[in-house]
Amino acid sequence: MDSRLGLGSAYSLLYGVRKPEELLDKAVEYGCKTIAVADRNNLYGLHAVQQAAEERGLKPLCSVKFVTEKGSVFAIAGDKSAYMRLCEMLTLFFKDNRNSALRTVSSAILCSELVRDSSGLVLASSDPFFLDTLAGRCRRLYAALTPRSLAALP
């Protein structure tokens, strides 16, 4: 396995239990070279992930798992401008909410923002709603398939 994408860490409040260092130790054990820790509606652990990845010789990808009332979308930043876009979107979503890590993002606002500008972002979802809504409107959209989530299959 070359990459492991979509991991959640202890920075996903009430959802993740492992520190980034523990996740990356396991990734190294499995032979991964690239890692994307996508915490729930935040980038709080990004610095810890980057530092731990550097110490272990892994390539870290900046990513977020946007959780909405309809499901979730993983967004991976491909460059610095895409990272800034993720920060901009998170600020927009939670500017009036002190407990943003616990709250869900509005699916309508998320879709609107991704359609408006998703350049530099790689998007993945297992939810048919997002795949249908964003298909042909976002350049790099993929169906996310895991052993526990096959909803994206027709």
N, CA, C and O atoms as a GROMACS GRO file, in nm:
protein
  616
    1MET      N    1   0.086  -0.117   0.000
    1MET     CA    2   0.000   0.000   0.000
    1MET      C    3   0.090   0.123   0.000
    1MET      O    4   0.174   0.139   0.089
    2ASP      N    5   0.074   0.207  -0.099
    2ASP     CA    6   0.155   0.328  -0.111
    2ASP      C    7   0.100   0.444  -0.031
    2ASP      O    8   0.177   0.522   0.026
    3SER      N    9  -0.032   0.457  -0.026
    3SER     CA   10  -0.095   0.573   0.038
    3SER      C   11  -0.205   0.528   0.132
    3SER      O   12  -0.265   0.421   0.117
    4ARG      N   13  -0.230   0.612   0.230
    4ARG     CA   14  -0.347   0.593   0.318
    4ARG      C   15  -0.412   0.729   0.330
    4ARG      O   16  -0.354   0.823   0.384
    5LEU      N   17  -0.534   0.738   0.280
    5LEU     CA   18  -0.605   0.865   0.276
    5LEU      C   19  -0.728   0.858   0.365
    5LEU      O   20  -0.786   0.751   0.384
    6GLY      N   21  -0.767   0.972   0.419
    6GLY     CA   22  -0.892   0.980   0.493
    6GLY      C   23  -0.888   0.932   0.636
    6GLY      O   24  -0.992   0.896   0.692
    7LEU      N   25  -0.772   0.928   0.697
    7LEU     CA   26  -0.764   0.888   0.838
    7LEU      C   27  -0.814   1.000   0.928
    7LEU      O   28  -0.791   1.118   0.899
    8GLY      N   29  -0.880   0.965   1.035
    8GLY     CA   30  -0.921   1.063   1.134
    8GLY      C   31  -0.837   1.047   1.260
    8GLY      O   32  -0.810   0.935   1.303
    9SER      N   33  -0.795   1.158   1.318
    9SER     CA   34  -0.710   1.152   1.437
    9SER      C   35  -0.787   1.203   1.559
    9SER      O   36  -0.907   1.230   1.552
   10ALA      N   37  -0.716   1.214   1.669
   10ALA     CA   38  -0.776   1.265   1.792
   10ALA      C   39  -0.820   1.411   1.777
   10ALA      O   40  -0.890   1.463   1.864
   11TYR      N   41  -0.780   1.476   1.669
   11TYR     CA   42  -0.826   1.613   1.643
   11TYR      C   43  -0.968   1.616   1.587
   11TYR      O   44  -1.025   1.724   1.569
   12SER      N   45  -1.025   1.501   1.560
   12SER     CA   46  -1.167   1.490   1.526
   12SER      C   47  -1.242   1.468   1.656
   12SER      O   48  -1.270   1.354   1.695
   13LEU      N   49  -1.274   1.576   1.723
   13LEU     CA   50  -1.332   1.573   1.856
   13LEU      C   51  -1.451   1.478   1.865
   13LEU      O   52  -1.546   1.489   1.787
   14LEU      N   53  -1.446   1.386   1.958
   14LEU     CA   54  -1.547   1.284   1.985
   14LEU      C   55  -1.559   1.177   1.876
   14LEU      O   56  -1.648   1.093   1.882
   15TYR      N   57  -1.470   1.179   1.777
   15TYR     CA   58  -1.475   1.080   1.669
   15TYR      C   59  -1.343   1.006   1.651
   15TYR      O   60  -1.344   0.887   1.620
   16GLY      N   61  -1.231   1.073   1.669
   16GLY     CA   62  -1.101   1.010   1.653
   16GLY      C   63  -1.035   0.989   1.789
   16GLY      O   64  -1.054   1.069   1.880
   17VAL      N   65  -0.958   0.883   1.802
   17VAL     CA   66  -0.896   0.855   1.931
   17VAL      C   67  -0.744   0.851   1.924
   17VAL      O   68  -0.678   0.864   2.027
   18ARG      N   69  -0.687   0.834   1.808
   18ARG     CA   70  -0.542   0.818   1.794
   18ARG      C   71  -0.474   0.951   1.765
   18ARG      O   72  -0.523   1.032   1.688
   19LYS      N   73  -0.360   0.971   1.829
   19LYS     CA   74  -0.276   1.087   1.800
   19LYS      C   75  -0.216   1.068   1.661
   19LYS      O   76  -0.198   0.955   1.616
   20PRO      N   77  -0.186   1.178   1.592
   20PRO     CA   78  -0.127   1.164   1.458
   20PRO      C   79  -0.002   1.077   1.458
   20PRO      O   80   0.020   1.000   1.365
   21GLU      N   81   0.080   1.089   1.561
   21GLU     CA   82   0.203   1.010   1.568
   21GLU      C   83   0.174   0.859   1.566
   21GLU      O   84   0.244   0.782   1.501
   22GLU      N   85   0.069   0.818   1.637
   22GLU     CA   86   0.032   0.676   1.640
   22GLU      C   87  -0.017   0.631   1.503
   22GLU      O   88   0.018   0.522   1.457
   23LEU      N   89  -0.098   0.713   1.438
   23LEU     CA   90  -0.148   0.679   1.304
   23LEU      C   91  -0.033   0.664   1.204
   23LEU      O   92  -0.031   0.572   1.123
   24LEU      N   93   0.061   0.756   1.212
   24LEU     CA   94   0.172   0.753   1.117
   24LEU      C   95   0.269   0.639   1.146
   24LEU      O   96   0.328   0.585   1.053
   25ASP      N   97   0.285   0.602   1.272
   25ASP     CA   98   0.366   0.484   1.304
   25ASP      C   99   0.306   0.360   1.237
   25ASP      O  100   0.378   0.277   1.181
   26LYS      N  101   0.175   0.348   1.243
   26LYS     CA  102   0.107   0.233   1.181
   26LYS      C  103   0.119   0.241   1.029
   26LYS      O  104   0.136   0.138   0.963
   27ALA      N  105   0.110   0.361   0.973
   27ALA     CA  106   0.126   0.378   0.828
   27ALA      C  107   0.264   0.332   0.782
   27ALA      O  108   0.277   0.266   0.679
   28VAL      N  109   0.366   0.368   0.858
   28VAL     CA  110   0.503   0.324   0.827
   28VAL      C  111   0.511   0.172   0.834
   28VAL      O  112   0.572   0.108   0.748
   29GLU      N  113   0.449   0.114   0.936
   29GLU     CA  114   0.447  -0.032   0.953
   29GLU      C  115   0.385  -0.101   0.831
   29GLU      O  116   0.430  -0.208   0.791
   30TYR      N  117   0.283  -0.039   0.773
   30TYR     CA  118   0.216  -0.094   0.655
   30TYR      C  119   0.286  -0.060   0.524
   30TYR      O  120   0.242  -0.104   0.418
   31GLY      N  121   0.393   0.018   0.531
   31GLY     CA  122   0.469   0.050   0.411
   31GLY      C  123   0.416   0.168   0.331
   31GLY      O  124   0.450   0.184   0.214
   32CYS      N  125   0.335   0.252   0.392
   32CYS     CA  126   0.282   0.370   0.324
   32CYS      C  127   0.393   0.473   0.303
   32CYS      O  128   0.487   0.483   0.381
   33LYS      N  129   0.379   0.548   0.195
   33LYS     CA  130   0.472   0.656   0.167
   33LYS      C  131   0.404   0.792   0.173
   33LYS      O  132   0.469   0.894   0.196
   34THR      N  133   0.272   0.793   0.152
   34THR     CA  134   0.192   0.916   0.153
   34THR      C  135   0.076   0.898   0.249
   34THR      O  136   0.017   0.790   0.256
   35ILE      N  137   0.045   1.003   0.323
   35ILE     CA  138  -0.061   0.995   0.424
   35ILE      C  139  -0.147   1.122   0.420
   35ILE      O  140  -0.095   1.232   0.403
   36ALA      N  141  -0.276   1.104   0.436
   36ALA     CA  142  -0.368   1.218   0.447
   36ALA      C  143  -0.456   1.196   0.569
   36ALA      O  144  -0.544   1.110   0.568
   37VAL      N  145  -0.432   1.274   0.673
   37VAL     CA  146  -0.516   1.270   0.791
   37VAL      C  147  -0.624   1.375   0.770
   37VAL      O  148  -0.596   1.495   0.767
   38ALA      N  149  -0.747   1.329   0.754
   38ALA     CA  150  -0.860   1.418   0.724
   38ALA      C  151  -0.951   1.425   0.845
   38ALA      O  152  -1.042   1.344   0.861
   39ASP      N  153  -0.924   1.522   0.930
   39ASP     CA  154  -1.007   1.534   1.049
   39ASP      C  155  -1.140   1.600   1.018
   39ASP      O  156  -1.155   1.670   0.917
   40ARG      N  157  -1.234   1.576   1.104
   40ARG     CA  158  -1.373   1.618   1.088
   40ARG      C  159  -1.386   1.771   1.099
   40ARG      O  160  -1.374   1.828   1.207
   41ASN      N  161  -1.411   1.835   0.985
   41ASN     CA  162  -1.440   1.979   0.977
   41ASN      C  163  -1.333   2.068   1.040
   41ASN      O  164  -1.365   2.173   1.094
   42ASN      N  165  -1.206   2.025   1.033
   42ASN     CA  166  -1.101   2.111   1.087
   42ASN      C  167  -0.964   2.073   1.035
   42ASN      O  168  -0.943   1.966   0.978
   43LEU      N  169  -0.871   2.166   1.056
   43LEU     CA  170  -0.730   2.144   1.023
   43LEU      C  171  -0.642   2.157   1.147
   43LEU      O  172  -0.522   2.182   1.136
   44TYR      N  173  -0.700   2.141   1.264
   44TYR     CA  174  -0.629   2.164   1.389
   44TYR      C  175  -0.503   2.079   1.403
   44TYR      O  176  -0.404   2.125   1.460
   45GLY      N  177  -0.505   1.958   1.354
   45GLY     CA  178  -0.391   1.868   1.370
   45GLY      C  179  -0.290   1.873   1.257
   45GLY      O  180  -0.196   1.794   1.254
   46LEU      N  181  -0.308   1.964   1.164
   46LEU     CA  182  -0.222   1.967   1.045
   46LEU      C  183  -0.074   1.980   1.081
   46LEU      O  184   0.009   1.907   1.026
   47HIS      N  185  -0.041   2.070   1.170
   47HIS     CA  186   0.101   2.089   1.206
   47HIS      C  187   0.158   1.961   1.268
   47HIS      O  188   0.270   1.920   1.235
   48ALA      N  189   0.084   1.899   1.358
   48ALA     CA  190   0.130   1.775   1.422
   48ALA      C  191   0.150   1.664   1.318
   48ALA      O  192   0.246   1.588   1.326
   49VAL      N  193   0.058   1.656   1.222
   49VAL     CA  194   0.069   1.554   1.116
   49VAL      C  195   0.192   1.581   1.030
   49VAL      O  196   0.268   1.489   0.999
   50GLN      N  197   0.212   1.706   0.991
   50GLN     CA  198   0.327   1.740   0.908
   50GLN      C  199   0.458   1.709   0.979
   50GLN      O  200   0.551   1.654   0.920
   51GLN      N  201   0.466   1.746   1.105
   51GLN     CA  202   0.588   1.722   1.182
   51GLN      C  203   0.613   1.572   1.198
   51GLN      O  204   0.725   1.524   1.178
   52ALA      N  205   0.509   1.497   1.235
   52ALA     CA  206   0.524   1.352   1.254
   52ALA      C  207   0.559   1.284   1.121
   52ALA      O  208   0.638   1.190   1.119
   53ALA      N  209   0.500   1.329   1.012
   53ALA     CA  210   0.529   1.271   0.881
   53ALA      C  211   0.675   1.295   0.842
   53ALA      O  212   0.742   1.204   0.793
   54GLU      N  213   0.722   1.417   0.864
   54GLU     CA  214   0.861   1.449   0.832
   54GLU      C  215   0.957   1.360   0.912
   54GLU      O  216   1.055   1.311   0.857
   55GLU      N  217   0.928   1.340   1.039
   55GLU     CA  218   1.013   1.256   1.124
   55GLU      C  219   1.015   1.112   1.079
   55GLU      O  220   1.112   1.040   1.105
   56ARG      N  221   0.910   1.067   1.011
   56ARG     CA  222   0.898   0.928   0.969
   56ARG      C  223   0.923   0.908   0.820
   56ARG      O  224   0.910   0.796   0.770
   57GLY      N  225   0.960   1.014   0.750
   57GLY     CA  226   0.988   1.003   0.607
   57GLY      C  227   0.865   0.984   0.520
   57GLY      O  228   0.875   0.929   0.410
   58LEU      N  229   0.750   1.029   0.567
   58LEU     CA  230   0.626   1.019   0.491
   58LEU      C  231   0.592   1.152   0.425
   58LEU      O  232   0.633   1.258   0.472
   59LYS      N  233   0.518   1.145   0.316
   59LYS     CA  234   0.469   1.267   0.252
   59LYS      C  235   0.328   1.294   0.305
   59LYS      O  236   0.238   1.214   0.282
   60PRO      N  237   0.308   1.406   0.376
   60PRO     CA  238   0.174   1.437   0.427
   60PRO      C  239   0.094   1.516   0.325
   60PRO      O  240   0.149   1.601   0.255
   61LEU      N  241  -0.034   1.490   0.318
   61LEU     CA  242  -0.126   1.567   0.235
   61LEU      C  243  -0.221   1.642   0.326
   61LEU      O  244  -0.273   1.586   0.423
   62CYS      N  245  -0.243   1.768   0.297
   62CYS     CA  246  -0.336   1.849   0.375
   62CYS      C  247  -0.478   1.812   0.334
   62CYS      O  248  -0.514   1.822   0.217
   63SER      N  249  -0.560   1.769   0.430
   63SER     CA  250  -0.694   1.727   0.395
   63SER      C  251  -0.793   1.751   0.509
   63SER      O  252  -0.756   1.765   0.626
   64VAL      N  253  -0.921   1.755   0.471
   64VAL     CA  254  -1.032   1.776   0.564
   64VAL      C  255  -1.144   1.680   0.526
   64VAL      O  256  -1.165   1.653   0.408
   65LYS      N  257  -1.214   1.631   0.624
   65LYS     CA  258  -1.337   1.557   0.600
   65LYS      C  259  -1.452   1.651   0.635
   65LYS      O  260  -1.479   1.676   0.753
   66PHE      N  261  -1.519   1.703   0.532
   66PHE     CA  262  -1.634   1.789   0.556
   66PHE      C  263  -1.754   1.701   0.586
   66PHE      O  264  -1.796   1.621   0.501
   67VAL      N  265  -1.809   1.714   0.705
   67VAL     CA  266  -1.924   1.634   0.745
   67VAL      C  267  -2.048   1.723   0.741
   67VAL      O  268  -2.052   1.830   0.801
   68THR      N  269  -2.150   1.676   0.669
   68THR     CA  270  -2.274   1.751   0.653
   68THR      C  271  -2.391   1.667   0.703
   68THR      O  272  -2.374   1.553   0.746
   69GLU      N  273  -2.509   1.725   0.697
   69GLU     CA  274  -2.629   1.651   0.737
   69GLU      C  275  -2.663   1.541   0.635
   69GLU      O  276  -2.741   1.452   0.666
   70LYS      N  277  -2.606   1.547   0.515
   70LYS     CA  278  -2.634   1.448   0.411
   70LYS      C  279  -2.523   1.344   0.394
   70LYS      O  280  -2.541   1.246   0.323
   71GLY      N  281  -2.410   1.365   0.458
   71GLY     CA  282  -2.298   1.275   0.442
   71GLY      C  283  -2.167   1.352   0.447
   71GLY      O  284  -2.162   1.461   0.505
   72SER      N  285  -2.062   1.297   0.387
   72SER     CA  286  -1.931   1.362   0.397
   72SER      C  287  -1.859   1.367   0.263
   72SER      O  288  -1.885   1.290   0.171
   73VAL      N  289  -1.765   1.462   0.258
   73VAL     CA  290  -1.678   1.480   0.142
   73VAL      C  291  -1.536   1.499   0.194
   73VAL      O  292  -1.512   1.581   0.283
   74PHE      N  293  -1.443   1.423   0.138
   74PHE     CA  294  -1.302   1.443   0.169
   74PHE      C  295  -1.246   1.543   0.069
   74PHE      O  296  -1.272   1.533  -0.050
   75ALA      N  297  -1.170   1.639   0.119
   75ALA     CA  298  -1.105   1.738   0.034
   75ALA      C  299  -0.956   1.737   0.064
   75ALA      O  300  -0.915   1.761   0.178
   76ILE      N  301  -0.876   1.711  -0.038
   76ILE     CA  302  -0.731   1.706  -0.024
   76ILE      C  303  -0.674   1.822  -0.104
   76ILE      O  304  -0.703   1.838  -0.222
   77ALA      N  305  -0.591   1.902  -0.038
   77ALA     CA  306  -0.530   2.018  -0.104
   77ALA      C  307  -0.409   1.974  -0.184
   77ALA      O  308  -0.318   1.910  -0.132
   78GLY      N  309  -0.408   2.009  -0.312
   78GLY     CA  310  -0.297   1.973  -0.400
   78GLY      C  311  -0.186   2.076  -0.402
   78GLY      O  312  -0.076   2.046  -0.450
   79ASP      N  313  -0.212   2.196  -0.352
   79ASP     CA  314  -0.110   2.301  -0.351
   79ASP      C  315  -0.145   2.405  -0.245
   79ASP      O  316  -0.246   2.392  -0.175
   80LYS      N  317  -0.061   2.508  -0.234
   80LYS     CA  318  -0.081   2.609  -0.130
   80LYS      C  319  -0.210   2.688  -0.149
   80LYS      O  320  -0.277   2.722  -0.052
   81SER      N  321  -0.246   2.716  -0.273
   81SER     CA  322  -0.371   2.791  -0.295
   81SER      C  323  -0.492   2.706  -0.256
   81SER      O  324  -0.592   2.760  -0.209
   82ALA      N  325  -0.484   2.576  -0.275
   82ALA     CA  326  -0.593   2.487  -0.233
   82ALA      C  327  -0.600   2.480  -0.080
   82ALA      O  328  -0.709   2.472  -0.023
   83TYR      N  329  -0.484   2.481  -0.014
   83TYR     CA  330  -0.482   2.487   0.132
   83TYR      C  331  -0.552   2.614   0.180
   83TYR      O  332  -0.632   2.611   0.273
   84MET      N  333  -0.520   2.726   0.116
   84MET     CA  334  -0.584   2.852   0.153
   84MET      C  335  -0.735   2.845   0.129
   84MET      O  336  -0.813   2.902   0.205
   85ARG      N  337  -0.775   2.775   0.023
   85ARG     CA  338  -0.918   2.758  -0.006
   85ARG      C  339  -0.986   2.678   0.105
   85ARG      O  340  -1.097   2.713   0.147
   86LEU      N  341  -0.922   2.572   0.153
   86LEU     CA  342  -0.978   2.495   0.264
   86LEU      C  343  -0.994   2.583   0.388
   86LEU      O  344  -1.098   2.579   0.455
   87CYS      N  345  -0.893   2.662   0.418
   87CYS     CA  346  -0.901   2.754   0.534
   87CYS      C  347  -1.015   2.853   0.516
   87CYS      O  348  -1.089   2.881   0.611
   88GLU      N  349  -1.028   2.907   0.397
   88GLU     CA  350  -1.135   3.002   0.367
   88GLU      C  351  -1.273   2.938   0.387
   88GLU      O  352  -1.362   2.999   0.446
   89MET      N  353  -1.288   2.816   0.338
   89MET     CA  354  -1.416   2.747   0.350
   89MET      C  355  -1.449   2.716   0.496
   89MET      O  356  -1.562   2.736   0.540
   90LEU      N  357  -1.352   2.668   0.571
   90LEU     CA  358  -1.375   2.638   0.713
   90LEU      C  359  -1.412   2.764   0.790
   90LEU      O  360  -1.500   2.761   0.876
   91THR      N  361  -1.346   2.874   0.760
   91THR     CA  362  -1.378   3.001   0.825
   91THR      C  363  -1.520   3.043   0.791
   91THR      O  364  -1.595   3.085   0.880
   92LEU      N  365  -1.559   3.031   0.666
   92LEU     CA  366  -1.694   3.065   0.624
   92LEU      C  367  -1.798   2.979   0.696
   92LEU      O  368  -1.899   3.030   0.744
   93PHE      N  369  -1.772   2.850   0.703
   93PHE     CA  370  -1.869   2.758   0.763
   93PHE      C  371  -1.888   2.781   0.912
   93PHE      O  372  -1.999   2.764   0.963
   94PHE      N  373  -1.782   2.820   0.981
   94PHE     CA  374  -1.788   2.823   1.126
   94PHE      C  375  -1.758   2.958   1.189
   94PHE      O  376  -1.724   2.964   1.307
   95LYS      N  377  -1.770   3.063   1.115
   95LYS     CA  378  -1.735   3.195   1.170
   95LYS      C  379  -1.822   3.236   1.287
   95LYS      O  380  -1.779   3.317   1.369
   96ASP      N  381  -1.943   3.184   1.298
   96ASP     CA  382  -2.031   3.220   1.408
   96ASP      C  383  -2.051   3.107   1.508
   96ASP      O  384  -2.144   3.111   1.589
   97ASN      N  385  -1.965   3.006   1.504
   97ASN     CA  386  -1.985   2.889   1.589
   97ASN      C  387  -1.858   2.857   1.667
   97ASN      O  388  -1.753   2.833   1.607
   98ARG      N  389  -1.866   2.856   1.796
   98ARG     CA  390  -1.748   2.826   1.880
   98ARG      C  391  -1.716   2.677   1.886
   98ARG      O  392  -1.602   2.641   1.914
   99ASN      N  393  -1.813   2.591   1.860
   99ASN     CA  394  -1.791   2.446   1.868
   99ASN      C  395  -1.793   2.384   1.729
   99ASN      O  396  -1.864   2.287   1.706
  100SER      N  397  -1.716   2.439   1.638
  100SER     CA  398  -1.722   2.397   1.498
  100SER      C  399  -1.687   2.251   1.476
  100SER      O  400  -1.739   2.190   1.383
  101ALA      N  401  -1.600   2.194   1.557
  101ALA     CA  402  -1.561   2.054   1.535
  101ALA      C  403  -1.677   1.959   1.559
  101ALA      O  404  -1.678   1.848   1.506
  102LEU      N  405  -1.775   2.001   1.638
  102LEU     CA  406  -1.889   1.915   1.669
  102LEU      C  407  -2.003   1.933   1.569
  102LEU      O  408  -2.084   1.842   1.550
  103ARG      N  409  -2.008   2.046   1.507
  103ARG     CA  410  -2.119   2.081   1.420
  103ARG      C  411  -2.098   2.029   1.278
  103ARG      O  412  -1.984   2.006   1.236
  104THR      N  413  -2.205   2.011   1.207
  104THR     CA  414  -2.192   1.971   1.068
  104THR      C  415  -2.199   2.094   0.979
  104THR      O  416  -2.251   2.199   1.017
  105VAL      N  417  -2.145   2.078   0.862
  105VAL     CA  418  -2.146   2.181   0.761
  105VAL      C  419  -2.276   2.168   0.682
  105VAL      O  420  -2.326   2.056   0.664
  106SER      N  421  -2.332   2.277   0.634
  106SER     CA  422  -2.450   2.271   0.549
  106SER      C  423  -2.411   2.211   0.414
  106SER      O  424  -2.318   2.259   0.349
  107SER      N  425  -2.480   2.106   0.372
  107SER     CA  426  -2.448   2.043   0.243
  107SER      C  427  -2.471   2.139   0.127
  107SER      O  428  -2.396   2.137   0.029
  108ALA      N  429  -2.573   2.224   0.138
  108ALA     CA  430  -2.601   2.320   0.030
  108ALA      C  431  -2.487   2.421   0.018
  108ALA      O  432  -2.443   2.452  -0.093
  109ILE      N  433  -2.440   2.472   0.130
  109ILE     CA  434  -2.330   2.570   0.127
  109ILE      C  435  -2.201   2.503   0.080
  109ILE      O  436  -2.127   2.560   0.000
  110LEU      N  437  -2.174   2.382   0.128
  110LEU     CA  438  -2.054   2.310   0.085
  110LEU      C  439  -2.054   2.291  -0.066
  110LEU      O  440  -1.955   2.320  -0.132
  111CYS      N  441  -2.165   2.241  -0.120
  111CYS     CA  442  -2.173   2.218  -0.264
  111CYS      C  443  -2.156   2.349  -0.341
  111CYS      O  444  -2.084   2.355  -0.441
  112SER      N  445  -2.222   2.453  -0.293
  112SER     CA  446  -2.211   2.584  -0.358
  112SER      C  447  -2.066   2.632  -0.360
  112SER      O  448  -2.018   2.680  -0.463
  113GLU      N  449  -1.998   2.620  -0.249
  113GLU     CA  450  -1.859   2.666  -0.240
  113GLU      C  451  -1.766   2.580  -0.326
  113GLU      O  452  -1.674   2.633  -0.388
  114LEU      N  453  -1.788   2.450  -0.330
  114LEU     CA  454  -1.704   2.363  -0.412
  114LEU      C  455  -1.725   2.388  -0.561
  114LEU      O  456  -1.630   2.386  -0.638
  115VAL      N  457  -1.850   2.412  -0.600
  115VAL     CA  458  -1.878   2.444  -0.740
  115VAL      C  459  -1.818   2.578  -0.777
  115VAL      O  460  -1.765   2.595  -0.887
  116ARG      N  461  -1.825   2.674  -0.685
  116ARG     CA  462  -1.770   2.807  -0.710
  116ARG      C  463  -1.619   2.801  -0.732
  116ARG      O  464  -1.567   2.864  -0.823
  117ASP      N  465  -1.548   2.723  -0.648
  117ASP     CA  466  -1.403   2.714  -0.662
  117ASP      C  467  -1.351   2.590  -0.590
  117ASP      O  468  -1.342   2.587  -0.467
  118SER      N  469  -1.318   2.489  -0.668
  118SER     CA  470  -1.255   2.370  -0.610
  118SER      C  471  -1.119   2.346  -0.675
  118SER      O  472  -1.064   2.236  -0.666
  119SER      N  473  -1.065   2.450  -0.741
  119SER     CA  474  -0.936   2.433  -0.808
  119SER      C  475  -0.828   2.396  -0.707
  119SER      O  476  -0.820   2.453  -0.598
  120GLY      N  477  -0.747   2.301  -0.744
  120GLY     CA  478  -0.641   2.254  -0.657
  120GLY      C  479  -0.684   2.150  -0.556
  120GLY      O  480  -0.600   2.089  -0.490
  121LEU      N  481  -0.815   2.128  -0.543
  121LEU     CA  482  -0.866   2.029  -0.448
  121LEU      C  483  -0.896   1.898  -0.518
  121LEU      O  484  -0.946   1.895  -0.631
  122VAL      N  485  -0.867   1.790  -0.450
  122VAL     CA  486  -0.910   1.657  -0.493
  122VAL      C  487  -1.022   1.619  -0.397
  122VAL      O  488  -1.002   1.617  -0.276
  123LEU      N  489  -1.139   1.587  -0.452
  123LEU     CA  490  -1.257   1.558  -0.371
  123LEU      C  491  -1.294   1.411  -0.384
  123LEU      O  492  -1.281   1.352  -0.491
  124ALA      N  493  -1.339   1.353  -0.275
  124ALA     CA  494  -1.385   1.214  -0.276
  124ALA      C  495  -1.501   1.200  -0.180
  124ALA      O  496  -1.500   1.256  -0.070
  125SER      N  497  -1.602   1.124  -0.222
  125SER     CA  498  -1.716   1.098  -0.136
  125SER      C  499  -1.775   0.961  -0.171
  125SER      O  500  -1.767   0.916  -0.285
  126SER      N  501  -1.833   0.898  -0.072
  126SER     CA  502  -1.904   0.773  -0.096
  126SER      C  503  -2.054   0.798  -0.101
  126SER      O  504  -2.133   0.706  -0.123
  127ASP      N  505  -2.094   0.923  -0.081
  127ASP     CA  506  -2.236   0.957  -0.077
  127ASP      C  507  -2.290   0.991  -0.216
  127ASP      O  508  -2.240   1.084  -0.280
  128PRO      N  509  -2.390   0.918  -0.263
  128PRO     CA  510  -2.448   0.945  -0.394
  128PRO      C  511  -2.495   1.089  -0.410
  128PRO      O  512  -2.487   1.145  -0.520
  129PHE      N  513  -2.545   1.151  -0.302
  129PHE     CA  514  -2.590   1.290  -0.311
  129PHE      C  515  -2.479   1.380  -0.363
  129PHE      O  516  -2.500   1.457  -0.456
  130PHE      N  517  -2.360   1.371  -0.301
  130PHE     CA  518  -2.248   1.458  -0.342
  130PHE      C  519  -2.195   1.419  -0.479
  130PHE      O  520  -2.161   1.507  -0.559
  131LEU      N  521  -2.187   1.290  -0.507
  131LEU     CA  522  -2.138   1.248  -0.638
  131LEU      C  523  -2.229   1.298  -0.748
  131LEU      O  524  -2.181   1.343  -0.852
  132ASP      N  525  -2.360   1.290  -0.728
  132ASP     CA  526  -2.455   1.340  -0.828
  132ASP      C  527  -2.453   1.492  -0.838
  132ASP      O  528  -2.452   1.547  -0.948
  133THR      N  529  -2.451   1.559  -0.725
  133THR     CA  530  -2.457   1.706  -0.723
  133THR      C  531  -2.332   1.769  -0.781
  133THR      O  532  -2.341   1.871  -0.849
  134LEU      N  533  -2.216   1.712  -0.754
  134LEU     CA  534  -2.090   1.773  -0.796
  134LEU      C  535  -2.036   1.719  -0.928
  134LEU      O  536  -1.941   1.775  -0.983
  135ALA      N  537  -2.094   1.611  -0.979
  135ALA     CA  538  -2.046   1.550  -1.104
  135ALA      C  539  -2.050   1.651  -1.219
  135ALA      O  540  -2.151   1.715  -1.244
  136GLY      N  541  -1.937   1.662  -1.286
  136GLY     CA  542  -1.926   1.754  -1.400
  136GLY      C  543  -1.911   1.900  -1.359
  136GLY      O  544  -1.895   1.987  -1.444
  137ARG      N  545  -1.916   1.927  -1.229
  137ARG     CA  546  -1.906   2.065  -1.181
  137ARG      C  547  -1.778   2.089  -1.103
  137ARG      O  548  -1.738   2.203  -1.081
  138CYS      N  549  -1.713   1.981  -1.063
  138CYS     CA  550  -1.584   1.989  -0.993
  138CYS      C  551  -1.486   1.903  -1.071
  138CYS      O  552  -1.515   1.788  -1.106
  139ARG      N  553  -1.371   1.958  -1.098
  139ARG     CA  554  -1.276   1.893  -1.188
  139ARG      C  555  -1.225   1.757  -1.138
  139ARG      O  556  -1.220   1.662  -1.215
  140ARG      N  557  -1.189   1.749  -1.012
  140ARG     CA  558  -1.132   1.624  -0.959
  140ARG      C  559  -1.220   1.570  -0.848
  140ARG      O  560  -1.197   1.594  -0.729
  141LEU      N  561  -1.321   1.495  -0.888
  141LEU     CA  562  -1.417   1.434  -0.796
  141LEU      C  563  -1.411   1.283  -0.816
  141LEU      O  564  -1.419   1.233  -0.928
  142TYR      N  565  -1.397   1.211  -0.706
  142TYR     CA  566  -1.385   1.066  -0.711
  142TYR      C  567  -1.484   1.000  -0.617
  142TYR      O  568  -1.522   1.056  -0.515
  143ALA      N  569  -1.525   0.880  -0.654
  143ALA     CA  570  -1.609   0.799  -0.566
  143ALA      C  571  -1.516   0.730  -0.466
  143ALA      O  572  -1.421   0.663  -0.504
  144ALA      N  573  -1.546   0.746  -0.339
  144ALA     CA  574  -1.466   0.685  -0.232
  144ALA      C  575  -1.527   0.550  -0.197
  144ALA      O  576  -1.643   0.542  -0.156
  145LEU      N  577  -1.450   0.446  -0.212
  145LEU     CA  578  -1.495   0.311  -0.179
  145LEU      C  579  -1.407   0.254  -0.070
  145LEU      O  580  -1.284   0.257  -0.079
  146THR      N  581  -1.470   0.202   0.032
  146THR     CA  582  -1.399   0.134   0.139
  146THR      C  583  -1.474   0.005   0.168
  146THR      O  584  -1.588  -0.011   0.124
  147PRO      N  585  -1.414  -0.086   0.240
  147PRO     CA  586  -1.486  -0.210   0.273
  147PRO      C  587  -1.616  -0.183   0.350
  147PRO      O  588  -1.710  -0.261   0.340
  148ARG      N  589  -1.621  -0.074   0.426
  148ARG     CA  590  -1.742  -0.043   0.503
  148ARG      C  591  -1.838   0.049   0.429
  148ARG      O  592  -1.953   0.064   0.471
  149SER      N  593  -1.794   0.109   0.321
  149SER     CA  594  -1.878   0.206   0.252
  149SER      C  595  -1.873   0.182   0.102
  149SER      O  596  -1.782   0.228   0.033
  150LEU      N  597  -1.971   0.112   0.053
  150LEU     CA  598  -1.982   0.084  -0.090
  150LEU      C  599  -2.099   0.159  -0.151
  150LEU      O  600  -2.145   0.124  -0.260
  151ALA      N  601  -2.148   0.262  -0.084
  151ALA     CA  602  -2.266   0.336  -0.130
  151ALA      C  603  -2.245   0.403  -0.264
  151ALA      O  604  -2.342   0.429  -0.335
  152ALA      N  605  -2.121   0.431  -0.302
  152ALA     CA  606  -2.094   0.500  -0.429
  152ALA      C  607  -2.108   0.407  -0.549
  152ALA      O  608  -2.111   0.454  -0.663
  153LEU      N  609  -2.117   0.276  -0.525
  153LEU     CA  610  -2.137   0.184  -0.637
  153LEU      C  611  -2.280   0.194  -0.689
  153LEU      O  612  -2.374   0.207  -0.611
  154PRO      N  613  -2.295   0.187  -0.821
  154PRO     CA  614  -2.432   0.194  -0.877
  154PRO      C  615  -2.513   0.071  -0.844
  154PRO      O  616  -2.629   0.062  -0.884
   0.00000   0.00000   0.00000
